[in-house]
Amino acid sequence: MRALLEGLFTVLKHLFMRPVTLEYPEKKRFQSDAFRGKPSVKIGENGCVGCGVCKKVCPSGAINYEKDENGKVISYTFDLNKCIFCGNCMYYCPHSAITLGQNFELGTADKSELKLTYKGGSEND
């Protein structure tokens, strides 16, 4: 009998509490400024100069870039199949060219969509 009353008390206690979960995707959770989501990079003036620091500090090898004959970066690729969103590329970039945004909804059925290629400051995938 005691166990039955304890169970009933637990049910009644939780009946008047606010729900813990959100009705995703209709209601989305607020992300803090420190959240590390979809990466992006600025290429060109005041952007990536191809120093290679980001590629060296990436523990998963998810970063690749191409330079032209003058040494300027012409394309920059993030492979989100490998990326662990650690933020090392953003923190160690001496020119603050890389940012990790707020977008976390990156799920897809096609793996080729997870390679983000930036040319001239825009995403061209």
PyMOL commands that set and color helices and strands:
alter all, ss='L'
color gray80, all
select helices_A, chain A and resi 2-15+53-57+88-92+111-114
alter helices_A, ss='H'
color red, helices_A
select strands_A, chain A and resi 39-41+63-67+73-79+98-100+115-119+122-123
alter strands_A, ss='S'
color yellow, strands_A
deselect
rebuild
show_as cartoon
